[in-house]
């Protein structure tokens, strides 16, 4: 079984920088602002010659349980309970603080292997200052500078000594075939305080993300693997709320939105969480259009449905908005639910799986051309500059999303309204509601034109 290494420490000691360095890729947002990391984040890594699961956590702080800092600490404590090894990070520039000493005493009682990582120890002075961490009573500190990539070799060796050599059965699996059970990649997006993290917790059946009434609690995109009712693997990514671009001024929020956009582009299905009490506004539509432009299938989770008084009017208003402002995703799936209580949450994944199946669907060339012939007979292409455009045949070069390529002389000159007609006709004929459809028009050259 893959061991789990958890990185702990007070805020702003460089845990996320160390996490990114050990994972060998930029996963966690890093900023000088204390408390950037609020939810635990994990990644597969190779440390000390072992394949491990590496977990980044929120900064440890003494705070009441009902505060944001208190909920962050509870999340870190939950990660600690699943740990095989703890990397306790301290900042040698600022020296040991009373909080460091208090948390070291707490770790000594946890009966877990702990390595003290004395971070920001670049240069000779830094290594000398790292020796102060001896007094924590957790063994020899390992002096590193995660930002400058110094001392990481010694940290790998220390981890190897604690975890030991890789078991033979794990080593034999190195040449095995990759796991065919590839997870379905889902990004949960929406405005701040729409209930994205609460929905992720409800789907997984445990408190994996920090939640609360405060908007903007989630600052980074955090992935969790899980198996749904079908038994299939799912990679859920909770993201930071996306406000209107004009309101985003702080650098940290800009990085949070950039992480959200990255998660959206990597996803296969996007769950757009909409607050049913506020309705679908222009920002929700912008997010949906962005997902459509990226070619992602979308399912709308209409959250806080249990608190809506006039449900018929609310649903009618949503349908009107979708019809008028999101016609390119006609028939998009909408699941009214209440993430806080778990009501109707079980209906979301079947809708996601159905949208995923349509997003992957391919149509045979013969069937596609019979549709094209019927569409042309019902509505001939218009004349452009006095010459009628003739469409010869079509094919479907790819799915994910469904993409149609139609060939004919001057096909690329077709006006936008006729392109929409073809897309809508294709969607209705092959029953693909709510799925982005790509239409590629490819002109054919007349071999005798130059003569």
N, C-alpha and C positions, 0 to 999 in steps of 0.2 A: 504494500500500500504506500502511496506517495506521502512522505512526511510533510507536515505543514509548519512553516516558519512565519511567526507573527512579529511585526516590527512595532514596538511600543515606545512611548516617551512623551514628555510634555510638549506643548505646542511650539512650533518654529525651531525645532532642533535639527531638522533636515531629514525627517523620516521619508517623505515622499521622494526627495532627491535620491536617497539611498535605495528606495524601492525601484525607481526608474533605472538606476545604475545596475542593480542586481538583475533586474528583468531584461536588461540590455535593450530597452526601448522606452520611449516616452509614453507612459500610460496615465500617470497621475498628474494633475495640475500642480505646478510649483510656483509659489509666489512668496514674497517677503512678509505678506500679511499673515499674522498668527491665526490658526484655526481654519485654514483653507480646506483641509481634509475633514469631512464630517461623517462620512460613511466608510466602512471598511471596503477595501478594494483588493482584488486578488488577481494573480497572474501565475502562469506556469513558468518556471525558471530552472536553470541548471546551476547549482551552487555546491561547491565542495565535491564535485564529481557525482552528485545525486540529482535526480529529477525531483523537484520540490514544488509545493504550492506556496507561493509567497503572498503574504497578506499585509497590506498597509492599513493603518488604523488612525482614528482621530487622536488629537493630542489629549493626554490625560490631564484632567483638572479636577480639583476638589469643588464640587458644586451640588446643589440640591437636585434630586432626580427629575423634578418637573421642569427644569431649565434646559435650554439647548445644550449647554456644556454637560449637564448631568446625563442627558440622553446619549450624548457622544461617548461618555465614559461607559455607559451600560453596553453600548455597541462594542467598544474595545474589550470589555470584560467577556462578552460573548465570544469574541474571537480568541481570547486567551484560553477559554475552556476547550477549544478544539486544537490547541497548539501542541506540537512536538518539541519545538524549540522557540525561545523568545530572544529577539535582538532588542536589547534595551538601549536606546540611543540617548546620549547626553551631548550637550554643546560645550566644548572645551573653551571656546572664546569667552562665554559668559561665566564659566565655572559652575560647580555644583550648586544647586539651589535647594532650599528646604523641600520643595516639591519633588526634586530628584531623589532626595534621601527618603522621603515618605513613600514614594512609589517603589523604591528599591526594597524597603522593608516589607511592603506588600507582596512583591515578587518572591522574596525569600520564603514566604509562607505558602506559596503556590505549589511547591514541590515539582517544579518544572526546570529543565535545563535552561539557563540564561547566559547569554553572552553580552557583556557590556561593550557597546560600540561608542567610542569617544570620537564624535564627528567634528568636522571643521578643524582638523588637526594638521593643516598643511604647514609645511616648513618645520625647522628644528624646534622653534618655540612651541608649536602646536603639539608635537610629540611629547615634549617635556610636560606640558600642561595636562596631557591625557593621563598621566600617572596619578593625578588627583582622584581619578575614579576608582582607585584601589579601595578607598575607604568605604565604598558602597557595600563591600562584603559579598560581591558576586563574582569574584575571581579576577583574573587579569583582564584589563580592558584592551580592546583592539583599536588602535589609533587609525582613523581613516579620514579622508576628505572626499565625501561623495561627489561634491561639486567638481573637484579637480581630478577625480579618479585616482586617488592616492591611497595606498594601504588596502586595496580590495583583495589582493592576493593573500595577505595575511588573514583576512576575514574568511575567505574561501577555505583556507587550511583549518581555521578554528571550527568552522561549521562541519568540515569533514571529520575532525576528531570527535565531535559530539555525536553526529549521526552515524558514523561508521561507514564501512564499505557498502556498496550497493549489493543487495541480495542477488544470488545467482539467477533466480527466476526472473527478476527484473531485467538483468543484463541480457538474458536470452531473448527477451521481447523486443530488443532494439531493432532487429531486422524484420519484425513482423509487419504484416500488411496494415495500413492505416485503418482506423475504426470507420466502418461504412456507415455507422449511425451518426451521421453528421448533424449537429444541432441546428434547429431552425432559428435564425437570427432575427430578433424582434427588438425594435427601439420604441420605448414609451416616451412620447413627446407631448408638449402642450404648454400653455401659459403657466406662470408661477401660481402655486396654490390651487391648481385644478384637481389635485389628488393623485399624481403620478406615483409617488413613493408608496402611498397607502394602497394603491391598486397592485403594485408589485408585491407588497407584503401579503395582500389578500390572495393573490394567485399562488404564491409559494407556501402559504399557510404558516408563516413565521415572520417575526420582526427582523427583517434583514436591513431595512432602511430606516433612518431616523425620520420621524414624521411629527407634525405639530401644526398649530394654526399660523405660525410665522411663515410668510412667503419667502421663497428663495433659500430654503433649508438645504436643498441639494445643490452642490456647486460643481460637481464633476459628473461625468458619465460613468456609472458603476454597473458592471456586468455580473450576472449571477446565472449559473447553470441549474437546470431543474428539469424534471420529467412531468409532463402533463397527464391528463387522464388516459390518453391513448398510449402512454408508455414511451412516447418519443422524446428525445432530448430537445430542450429549448434553451437558448441563450437570451435571457432577458436583460436589456440595458435600460436602466433608469437614467434620465437625463435632467439637466438643469432647466428650469422654466425659461421660455424665450419671450422677452418683452419686445415692444416695438423698438426698432433700431435706433430711433431718435432718442430714446430714453436710456440707452446703454452708454454710459460714460466711463465708469470705473474699469480699469485694466483687468481686474479679476473677473468681472462679469463678462467682459469681452472674451476672455479665455474660456469661461464656462460655456458661452454660446458656441464658441468654436468647437469645443468638445462635443456639444450636442449635435452640431452639423456633421461632425465626423462620424458619430454613432449612427445618424440617419443615413449617411451614404453607405455605411457598411451593412446596414440592415437589409433584410429581405421583405419583412412586413413592418409597417409603422402603425402603432396604436396611438391615435390622436385622442388624448383625454380632454374632454370639454366639460366645463362646469355647467350643469343643467340649470342652476339658479341664475347664472349670468347669460346663458345662451351662447350661440356661436357668433363671435364678433370678427372684425376684419383681421385681427392677428391670428386667430385660429385658421381662417381661410388662407392667410399667407403661408402658414406652416403646411397646410394641406397641399397648396400649389407647389411649394418647394419639394415636398415628397413626391408629388406627381411628376415634376420635372426630372427628378432623379430616377424615375421609373420604378418607384416602390409601391407595392400594394398597400392600401390603407383600410383600417377598420376604426370607426369612431366609437370610443367608450364614453357614453353620455352619463357622466358621473353625478353623484348626489341626487339621483332620481327619487330617492325616498323622501327628500325634503321639498319636492315640487308639489304645489297645491293643485294647479290646473294643468294636469298632464296632457290632456288633449290639445290645449292651446299651445303649450310649450313644444310638443312634438310637431305640431302643424307649422309653427314658426321655424323650427329647425329644417323641416323638409322644404319650406319655401326658400330659405337661405341657400340650401344645397342646390336646389333647382336653378335658382337665379345666378348664383356666384360660383358654382363648382360643377358646371355642366360637363366638363371633361372627365368627370368621375361619376357619371350618371349611374344611379343604383348602388352607391357606396353603402356598405353594411354599417348599421347603427345599432349598438347594444346598450340600452338603458340599464344602469346598474348603480349599486351603492357600495363603493369600495370599503367604506368605514364599517359597515355591518356585514359585508360579504354577500348581500342580496343580489342575485342574478349574475354574480361574477363567474359562475360555472358556465354561463352561456357565451362568454367572450372567446375562449380558446376554440370551440367549434367554429365560430365565425372566422377566426384567424386562419384555421386550417382550411376552411372552404375558400377563403380569398387566396391563400397560398397555392391551392390546387389550380385555381383559374389562372393565376400569375404564371404558373409553370406549363400551362396547356399549349399544345401544338395542334395546328390544323393542317391536314394533308393538302398537298398541292391540288389534287383533283377537286376536293371539296371546296377549297378556297376559290378556284376558278369558276366553279358553278355559282358560288355566291357572287363573284364579281360580274359574271354575265347577267345575273338577275338584277343586280344593283344598277348596271348600265342600261338595261332595258327599261327600268322604272324611271330613271332620271339620267338622260344623256349628259356628258360633260359639256360645259358651255363653250362657246366660241371665244377665242382670245385673239385680238387683232384681226378679226374676220375669218379666222381659220379654226375649225373645230378640232379639239384634241382627241386623239384616239388612244384608248388604253388597251393594250394587247393581252397581257396575262399578269398573273400575280403569283407570289410564292411567300412562304413564311420562313425567313432565314434563321430566326431565333425566337425563343420565349424569354421569360424573366426580364422585362415584361414582353407580352406578345407583340411581335414586330412584323408588319406586312410590307413587302416590297412589291410595287406595281410598276410595270414597264410599259412604255409606249412613246412614240415620237412627241417631244415637247411636254412630256408628263410633268416635268418640274414646274411648268407654267400654270398648273391648275390653281384656281383661286382658292382662298382659305375656306370659303363657305362650302365648296364642293368637297374639300378634304374632310371637313367636319361631317358632311353627309356620309362619306365612305366609312369613317371611323364609327359613327353611330349605327350605321347599317350593319357593319361587322359585329359590333358589340351586341346588337339585338339578335342577329341571326344565330350567333354561336353562344349566346347567353353568358356574357362576360360582364356582369354589372360591377361597377366600382373599381375596375382594373385599368391602369394606364395602358393605352394602345399607342404604339409607335407606327407611323405611316411614312414609308420611304418611297419617293417617286423618282424613278430613274428613266431619263430620256434615252431613246435609241436613235442612232445616227443613220441617215440615209446614205448608203454607200455611193450613190450617184450624184449626191448634192454638189460636190466640187466640180464634177464634169459638166 
